Amino acid sequence: MTTTTGRPRTFDEETVLDRAAVVFWRHGYEGASLSALTSAMGINRPSLYATFGSKRELFRRTFARYHDTKLATARAALDRPTAYAAIEAFLRTSADGLTAGDQPPGCLSVQGGLACSPENAPVSEILAAGRAATESALEQRLTRAASEGDLPPGMDPRSLARFVMALSEGHAVHAAAGATTEDLQASVDVALRALLTR
């Protein structure tokens, strides 16, 4: 006689993480109820806890998947041959993504949990670490540009990376409030004229 240790999982983990991302994105970490999460994910609470352990761990894994995808897109943009082209690609790709019709407007890393109660501070830290990783990738690319003489004299790569990130994060807030792709791209136009004029 054989024994089983439990039912085999009957769902695709990446699919349910993508569905959970939408709930966290729309409602934030604290506003996303377990009922809303399990309904969107198409699983019951026992399955959620058996697979992810807790709501916080579900969020951590959801955000890790989301961030890996976004960071890969950012790195592809930063692969452009010049600093100007890299920043333009980063900002324009970001603006398009923030207003894409197949997902909530804005950005999970900004809307997911900027304001959390003290007991959920680790959620804000997860999101901050994700944003810092993207900014670090920007800084590395711009540091290389500076060493190649591809930035205006006196332009600090770290400060420029912070500026570009601040613009992108500001765009996320505006997109969530209803700004269109055209609105954000117009803002990118202004930033590019100001940023790298020689």
N, C-alpha and C positions, 0 to 999 in steps of 0.2 A: 504494500500500500504506500502510495506517495503522498507527501504533504506539501502544501503550498504555503508560502510565507506572505501571501497577499495577492490581491488582484493586480494583473499587469496594467500599467498606465494606458489609458485609452485616449490620450490626447497628445498633440504635438506641442512640446514645450515652447518652441519659438513662436508658434501661433498664439498661444495663450499669453505669452509675455507681450507680444505686440498689441493684443486686445487690452491687456492691463495698462499698457502705456497710455492708451487713449483716455482711460478713466482717470489715471493720475494727472494727465495733461489737462483735462477739462476741469477737474475738481481740486487739484493739489493733493498732497499726501494725506493731510488731515481730513479733507472733505470727501475723499474717496472711501465710501463705506464698503464693508465686506460684501454686503448684498449686491451693490453695484458692480464690484469687481468680479464676484463669482458669476453673476448674470452675464456680464460681458465676455468673460473667459469661457463660459459654457461648462463650468465644473462646479462641484459642490464644495462646501467648506472643508469637509474631511480631506478631500483630494488636495485642496489648496494647502492645508496645513501639512499633509503628508509629503507633499512635493517641495514646498517652500519654507515650511517651518513657522513662518510668521508673516504678518503684513509687511513689516519692515524689510525682511529678507526678500519677499516678493518685489518690493520697490527697488531694493538694491540690484537685484538681478535684471529687473525690467529696465532700469536706468543704464546698467552696464551694456545691455544689448543696444539700446537706443544710442548711447554715447559712442560706442564702437563704430556704429554706422555713420554717425555725424562726423566723427573724427577722421574716418577714412575719406569722406567727402572733402573735408577741410584740407587734409594732406594732399589730395589730388589737386586742389586749387593752388596750394602753395608750391606745387611742383613746376609752376610756370617759370619761364627763363629769367624774368626780371622781377624786382620787388614790386614795381607798379602793377605788372600783370598779375602777380600772385595776390596782391591785396585786392585788386579789382575782382578777380575770380572768386576770392573768398567772400567778399561782401555781396557780390551779385548772386552767387549761388545760395548764400545764406538768405538773402531777401526773397528769392524764389521759394526756398524751402519753408520760410516762415509764413508764406501766404498760399502754399499749395492747397488745392481744394480737396485732396484725399486724406487730410488729417486736420486736427484742430489748429486754428491759427496760433502763431507764436511759437514758443519753444518749451519743451518739457523741463529743460535744465534751469529755466528762469521761473516758470510757473509752478513747478512741482512742489516747492516747499521753501520759498525764500523766507516766509514768516511761519515759523513753527513754534509750538509751545516748548518749554525747556526740556520736557521728557522726549521730544522728538528732534532735538538738536542734531543728532547724528544724521538725520535725513538732509538737513541743510548742509551739513559737512560733505555728504556724498555729492550733492549738486555742486558745491563750491569746488571740490576737487576735480570734477569733470570740466568745469569752466576753466580752471587753472591749467589743466592738461592741454586744452585747446590753445590757450594763451601762450603756453610754453612752446607749442609747435610753431606758432606765429613768431615768437621771439627768436627761436633758433633759425628760422628761415631769414628773418631780417638781419640777424647777426651775420649770417653768411653774406647777405647782400652788402652790408657795411664793409666787410672785409674785402669784397670784390669792387668796392668803389661805386656801388649801385644804389646808394642812398645819398640824398643831399648832404653836403658838409654840415657837421654838427648835429645831425639827426640821430637821436638815441634809439637803438632798436627796441629796448625794453619799453620805453615810453610810447613809441609808435605802436607796438603790439598791444599795449594797454588801451590806447586810443581806438584802435580798430575793433578790439573786443567790446569796448564800451559802446561803440556805435552799433555793433551787431546786437548786443544785448538790449540796447534802447529800441532797436527795430523790433525785437521780439515783443516788447511791451506794447508798442504801437500797433503791431500786427494783431495782437490779442484784443486790442480795443477797436479793431476794424480797419486799420490802414490797408490799402491795396498794394499789390506788387508794384504798380506804377508809382505810388507814393514813396515806397521804400527805395526804389531804383533812382528816383529823383534826388533823394537824400544822398545816395551813393555818388551820384554825379557831382554834387557839391563837395563831398568829402574828398573825392579824387582830385578835384581842381585845387583844393587847399593843401592836400597831403604832400604830394611829391613834386611840386613845382620847383624847378631848379633855378 
